[in-house]
Amino acid sequence: MENLYEKLVKILKEKNQTISCMESCTGGLLNSEITNIDGSSEVLKVGLVTYSNEYKMKFGIKSETIENFTVYSTEVAREMAKNISIFAASTIGIGITGQIGNENINKVYASVFIKNNFHDYVIETKGKNKFQKKKYVTDFIVNELLKIL
């Protein structure tokens, strides 16, 4: 039985699509899950973990966006998704930012940039530990991307 990530790689190949991801709070888990699938090198172009604001800005996130909306915002996720797509010349860009771990703050902002459109998500994490929460977020995003594709 295919898992989510196998389905994603298969569909991306069938549709001749490529993907790039700029992750913050998920720490590269989305990229890791994709690269666990045979043939993923045909569809995954770039995967970045830009955990610090400094490196988000080096990849085009405007300091004004962070100042005006905070780093934990849909606006930053959108810039991450679009900028990584442009940087990698991929047909799909995904940006993920937020806070995972603190008992009271478990909100993630994600954006999928495809065909010059944004698909934005605010995800309340679920899970008993940080890894489970990250996995919940990455699975959620892939499920949504599969619906779009």
Secondary structure, DSSP 4 states (H G I P E B T S, - for coil): ---HHHHHHHHHHHTT--EEEEESTTTTHHHHHHHTSTTGGGTEEEEEE--SHHHHHHTT--HHHHHHH-SSSHHHHHHHHHHHHHHHT-SEEEEEEEE-SSSS--EEEEEEEETTEEEEEEEE--SSSHHHHHHHHHHHHHHHHHHH-
